């Protein structure tokens, strides 16, 4: 997670959008050095909430990129369809 993601998660919990106890599990994992580490796991609701944060420039930019890629892909398929028809 980036610093921006950490801030978004904190904002999601402080605003009451999601309840921390409902979406976070802390599990103990064993690393290759045989040490045990407590790791936070977020459920899908938390991941989606971070991805859709409207006040995040990065999320907005990612949405613009997705739209551009979709438009580009649609155009490529349209052109391929024309070529295939000939």
N, CA, C and O atoms as a DFTB+ gen file, in Angstrom:
344 C
 N C O
     1  1       0.836      -1.183       0.000
     2  2       0.000       0.000       0.000
     3  2       0.878       1.242       0.000
     4  3       1.908       1.303       0.671
     5  1       0.442       2.220      -0.765
     6  2       1.171       3.475      -0.802
     7  2       0.705       4.360       0.348
     8  3      -0.274       4.051       1.027
     9  1       1.415       5.458       0.556
    10  2       1.026       6.409       1.595
    11  2      -0.376       6.937       1.323
    12  3      -1.175       7.102       2.245
    13  1      -0.671       7.201       0.052
    14  2      -2.005       7.684      -0.322
    15  2      -3.072       6.660       0.051
    16  3      -4.135       7.024       0.555
    17  1      -2.793       5.387      -0.193
    18  2      -3.743       4.334       0.169
    19  2      -3.957       4.286       1.675
    20  3      -5.086       4.129       2.140
    21  1      -2.872       4.421       2.443
    22  2      -2.993       4.412       3.903
    23  2      -3.880       5.559       4.376
    24  3      -4.717       5.381       5.261
    25  1      -3.690       6.744       3.779
    26  2      -4.524       7.887       4.148
    27  2      -5.971       7.640       3.775
    28  3      -6.875       7.973       4.542
    29  1      -6.202       7.058       2.602
    30  2      -7.568       6.755       2.181
    31  2      -8.229       5.769       3.138
    32  3      -9.394       5.943       3.496
    33  1      -7.497       4.733       3.557
    34  2      -8.049       3.752       4.500
    35  2      -8.380       4.448       5.814
    36  3      -9.449       4.219       6.380
    37  1      -7.489       5.287       6.304
    38  2      -7.748       6.019       7.553
    39  2      -8.987       6.896       7.419
    40  3      -9.816       6.948       8.327
    41  1      -9.115       7.594       6.272
    42  2     -10.281       8.447       6.044
    43  2     -11.569       7.631       5.957
    44  3     -12.615       8.060       6.445
    45  1     -11.491       6.475       5.346
    46  2     -12.669       5.612       5.233
    47  2     -13.165       5.203       6.614
    48  3     -14.370       5.191       6.865
    49  1     -12.244       4.869       7.504
    50  2     -12.633       4.468       8.854
    51  2     -13.087       5.668       9.692
    52  3     -14.082       5.578      10.411
    53  1     -12.358       6.801       9.605
    54  2     -12.709       7.962      10.439
    55  2     -14.025       8.602      10.002
    56  3     -14.728       9.195      10.820
    57  1     -14.362       8.486       8.714
    58  2     -15.625       9.061       8.235
    59  2     -16.813       8.155       8.542
    60  3     -17.964       8.570       8.407
    61  1     -16.536       6.923       8.954
    62  2     -17.614       5.988       9.249
    63  2     -18.126       5.256       8.019
    64  3     -19.119       4.532       8.093
    65  1     -17.450       5.442       6.885
    66  2     -17.869       4.755       5.658
    67  2     -17.836       3.236       5.862
    68  3     -18.731       2.521       5.412
    69  1     -16.806       2.763       6.536
    70  2     -16.696       1.346       6.877
    71  2     -16.256       1.221       8.327
    72  3     -15.594       2.107       8.866
    73  1     -16.629       0.120       8.945
    74  2     -16.226      -0.171      10.314
    75  2     -14.964      -1.035      10.283
    76  3     -14.948      -2.112       9.686
    77  1     -13.913      -0.547      10.935
    78  2     -12.621      -1.235      10.918
    79  2     -12.743      -2.699      11.351
    80  3     -12.140      -3.580      10.738
    81  1     -13.512      -2.956      12.393
    82  2     -13.641      -4.331      12.902
    83  2     -14.337      -5.258      11.910
    84  3     -14.158      -6.474      11.960
    85  1     -15.128      -4.680      11.012
    86  2     -15.869      -5.496      10.040
    87  2     -15.048      -5.862       8.812
    88  3     -15.330      -6.864       8.154
    89  1     -14.027      -5.051       8.495
    90  2     -13.327      -5.262       7.223
    91  2     -11.849      -5.626       7.358
    92  3     -11.189      -5.916       6.360
    93  1     -11.330      -5.613       8.586
    94  2      -9.907      -5.917       8.782
    95  2      -9.758      -7.156       9.658
    96  3     -10.381      -7.273      10.713
    97  1      -8.922      -8.072       9.194
    98  2      -8.545      -9.242       9.997
    99  2      -7.046      -9.184      10.221
   100  3      -6.286      -8.889       9.298
   101  1      -6.623      -9.462      11.436
   102  2      -5.196      -9.513      11.728
   103  2      -4.835     -10.971      11.945
   104  3      -5.289     -11.614      12.892
   105  1      -4.004     -11.475      11.039
   106  2      -3.607     -12.874      11.089
   107  2      -2.103     -12.969      11.301
   108  3      -1.343     -12.088      10.898
   109  1      -1.702     -14.035      11.929
   110  2      -0.278     -14.270      12.146
   111  2       0.249     -15.116      10.992
   112  3      -0.287     -16.184      10.694
   113  1       1.298     -14.629      10.353
   114  2       1.904     -15.376       9.255
   115  2       3.347     -15.705       9.620
   116  3       4.001     -14.959      10.348
   117  1       3.825     -16.812       9.112
   118  2       5.204     -17.224       9.370
   119  2       6.034     -16.955       8.124
   120  3       5.705     -17.413       7.030
   121  1       7.106     -16.212       8.306
   122  2       7.991     -15.865       7.186
   123  2       9.028     -16.961       6.988
   124  3       9.109     -17.916       7.761
   125  1       9.809     -16.800       5.940
   126  2      10.824     -17.812       5.629
   127  2      11.894     -17.910       6.720
   128  3      12.599     -18.915       6.809
   129  1      12.016     -16.859       7.554
   130  2      12.981     -16.904       8.661
   131  2      12.378     -17.536       9.917
   132  3      12.973     -17.475      10.992
   133  1      11.188     -18.147       9.776
   134  2      10.449     -18.805      10.855
   135  2       9.969     -17.853      11.951
   136  3       9.558     -18.300      13.022
   137  1      10.018     -16.546      11.692
   138  2       9.447     -15.582      12.630
   139  2       7.993     -15.388      12.284
   140  3       7.602     -15.486      11.121
   141  1       7.188     -15.109      13.301
   142  2       5.770     -14.885      13.089
   143  2       5.494     -13.382      13.096
   144  3       5.973     -12.647      13.959
   145  1       4.717     -12.952      12.118
   146  2       4.384     -11.544      11.969
   147  2       2.871     -11.389      11.911
   148  3       2.175     -12.183      11.279
   149  1       2.371     -10.351      12.584
   150  2       0.949     -10.038      12.496
   151  2       0.747      -9.191      11.240
   152  3       1.410      -8.173      11.044
   153  1      -0.182      -9.636      10.398
   154  2      -0.431      -8.978       9.127
   155  2      -1.899      -8.613       9.028
   156  3      -2.771      -9.421       9.348
   157  1      -2.174      -7.369       8.575
   158  2      -3.561      -6.937       8.383
   159  2      -4.024      -7.384       7.005
   160  3      -3.334      -7.185       6.005
   161  1      -5.188      -7.983       6.969
   162  2      -5.830      -8.361       5.714
   163  2      -7.151      -7.605       5.625
   164  3      -7.954      -7.629       6.558
   165  1      -7.367      -6.937       4.503
   166  2      -8.583      -6.162       4.291
   167  2      -9.527      -6.947       3.397
   168  3      -9.095      -7.581       2.434
   169  1     -10.827      -6.905       3.714
   170  2     -11.779      -7.624       2.865
   171  2     -12.062      -6.802       1.603
   172  3     -11.568      -5.684       1.457
   173  1     -12.850      -7.360       0.711
   174  2     -13.103      -6.745      -0.580
   175  2     -13.774      -5.379      -0.459
   176  3     -13.495      -4.490      -1.263
   177  1     -14.647      -5.192       0.523
   178  2     -15.297      -3.886       0.706
   179  2     -14.273      -2.778       0.915
   180  3     -14.405      -1.694       0.347
   181  1     -13.256      -3.045       1.725
   182  2     -12.226      -2.041       1.986
   183  2     -11.399      -1.764       0.732
   184  3     -11.070      -0.613       0.443
   185  1     -11.069      -2.806      -0.002
   186  2     -10.268      -2.637      -1.212
   187  2     -11.033      -1.814      -2.249
   188  3     -10.465      -0.927      -2.885
   189  1     -12.313      -2.111      -2.415
   190  2     -13.135      -1.360      -3.365
   191  2     -13.275       0.092      -2.922
   192  3     -13.202       1.002      -3.749
   193  1     -13.475       0.317      -1.630
   194  2     -13.621       1.685      -1.127
   195  2     -12.373       2.513      -1.401
   196  3     -12.479       3.681      -1.774
   197  1     -11.204       1.929      -1.225
   198  2      -9.961       2.648      -1.508
   199  2      -9.861       2.940      -3.005
   200  3      -9.451       4.030      -3.403
   201  1     -10.234       1.971      -3.822
   202  2     -10.141       2.149      -5.273
   203  2     -11.052       3.227      -5.810
   204  3     -10.752       3.836      -6.836
   205  1     -12.173       3.477      -5.126
   206  2     -13.150       4.435      -5.615
   207  2     -13.158       5.757      -4.863
   208  3     -14.121       6.517      -4.970
   209  1     -12.123       6.041      -4.118
   210  2     -12.082       7.308      -3.393
   211  2     -12.097       8.468      -4.388
   212  3     -11.182       8.616      -5.198
   213  1     -13.129       9.273      -4.317
   214  2     -13.305      10.364      -5.286
   215  2     -12.296      11.487      -5.082
   216  3     -11.971      12.200      -6.032
   217  1     -11.798      11.657      -3.870
   218  2     -10.888      12.763      -3.623
   219  2      -9.432      12.391      -3.883
   220  3      -8.529      13.157      -3.545
   221  1      -9.198      11.249      -4.468
   222  2      -7.836      10.815      -4.743
   223  2      -7.497      11.078      -6.207
   224  3      -8.129      10.519      -7.104
   225  1      -6.503      11.927      -6.449
   226  2      -6.088      12.223      -7.818
   227  2      -5.651      10.950      -8.531
   228  3      -5.953      10.751      -9.707
   229  1      -4.937      10.092      -7.809
   230  2      -4.454       8.849      -8.414
   231  2      -5.622       7.974      -8.864
   232  3      -5.577       7.384      -9.943
   233  1      -6.651       7.889      -8.052
   234  2      -7.826       7.103      -8.423
   235  2      -8.526       7.722      -9.625
   236  3      -8.984       7.011     -10.520
   237  1      -8.607       9.059      -9.641
   238  2      -9.215       9.755     -10.772
   239  2      -8.403       9.498     -12.035
   240  3      -8.959       9.216     -13.096
   241  1      -7.087       9.597     -11.908
   242  2      -6.202       9.380     -13.056
   243  2      -6.327       7.939     -13.545
   244  3      -6.354       7.697     -14.751
   245  1      -6.401       6.999     -12.638
   246  2      -6.560       5.596     -13.014
   247  2      -7.861       5.396     -13.777
   248  3      -7.902       4.644     -14.750
   249  1      -8.929       6.068     -13.339
   250  2     -10.210       5.977     -14.036
   251  2     -10.086       6.545     -15.445
   252  3     -10.617       5.968     -16.393
   253  1      -9.387       7.675     -15.590
   254  2      -9.178       8.250     -16.919
   255  2      -8.400       7.282     -17.804
   256  3      -8.720       7.112     -18.980
   257  1      -7.383       6.653     -17.237
   258  2      -6.586       5.685     -17.997
   259  2      -7.452       4.515     -18.443
   260  3      -7.347       4.062     -19.583
   261  1      -8.314       4.019     -17.544
   262  2      -9.196       2.907     -17.892
   263  2     -10.130       3.283     -19.032
   264  3     -10.350       2.496     -19.952
   265  1     -10.678       4.499     -18.964
   266  2     -11.573       4.955     -20.032
   267  2     -10.824       5.061     -21.353
   268  3     -11.337       4.657     -22.397
   269  1      -9.611       5.605     -21.306
   270  2      -8.810       5.737     -22.520
   271  2      -8.509       4.356     -23.115
   272  3      -8.639       4.146     -24.321
   273  1      -8.110       3.430     -22.259
   274  2      -7.784       2.077     -22.732
   275  2      -9.029       1.415     -23.312
   276  3      -8.945       0.745     -24.341
   277  1     -10.178       1.590     -22.669
   278  2     -11.418       1.014     -23.189
   279  2     -11.759       1.599     -24.549
   280  3     -12.121       0.868     -25.472
   281  1     -11.642       2.931     -24.676
   282  2     -11.914       3.578     -25.964
   283  2     -10.955       3.082     -27.035
   284  3     -11.359       2.793     -28.162
   285  1      -9.684       2.987     -26.674
   286  2      -8.665       2.517     -27.616
   287  2      -8.955       1.082     -28.043
   288  3      -8.884       0.751     -29.227
   289  1      -9.278       0.240     -27.078
   290  2      -9.573      -1.163     -27.366
   291  2     -10.797      -1.276     -28.277
   292  3     -10.811      -2.072     -29.216
   293  1     -11.826      -0.469     -27.989
   294  2     -13.022      -0.464     -28.815
   295  2     -12.682      -0.070     -30.258
   296  3     -13.175      -0.676     -31.209
   297  1     -11.831       0.959     -30.406
   298  2     -11.435       1.428     -31.737
   299  2     -10.626       0.362     -32.474
   300  3     -10.840       0.139     -33.666
   301  1      -9.708      -0.294     -31.782
   302  2      -8.915      -1.362     -32.404
   303  2      -9.831      -2.479     -32.877
   304  3      -9.674      -2.981     -33.990
   305  1     -10.781      -2.870     -32.046
   306  2     -11.716      -3.935     -32.431
   307  2     -12.595      -3.511     -33.604
   308  3     -12.924      -4.329     -34.464
   309  1     -12.978      -2.229     -33.640
   310  2     -13.767      -1.727     -34.765
   311  2     -12.959      -1.821     -36.056
   312  3     -13.472      -2.266     -37.083
   313  1     -11.690      -1.400     -36.003
   314  2     -10.818      -1.457     -37.179
   315  2     -10.576      -2.904     -37.592
   316  3     -10.616      -3.233     -38.778
   317  1     -10.322      -3.777     -36.597
   318  2     -10.111      -5.196     -36.921
   319  2     -11.345      -5.787     -37.580
   320  3     -11.233      -6.614     -38.485
   321  1     -12.525      -5.365     -37.129
   322  2     -13.763      -5.842     -37.706
   323  2     -13.878      -5.441     -39.162
   324  3     -14.354      -6.217     -39.991
   325  1     -13.442      -4.230     -39.476
   326  2     -13.456      -3.772     -40.864
   327  2     -12.507      -4.601     -41.718
   328  3     -12.837      -4.984     -42.840
   329  1     -11.331      -4.871     -41.176
   330  2     -10.336      -5.653     -41.918
   331  2     -10.842      -7.067     -42.118
   332  3     -10.707      -7.635     -43.201
   333  1     -11.433      -7.645     -41.053
   334  2     -11.949      -9.015     -41.150
   335  2     -13.089      -9.127     -42.154
   336  3     -13.264     -10.166     -42.791
   337  1     -13.880      -8.030     -42.294
   338  2     -15.014      -8.056     -43.219
   339  2     -14.594      -8.070     -44.682
   340  3     -15.348      -8.522     -45.544
   341  1     -13.409      -7.584     -44.959
   342  2     -12.969      -7.471     -46.365
   343  2     -12.486      -8.785     -46.926
   344  3     -12.086      -8.851     -48.088
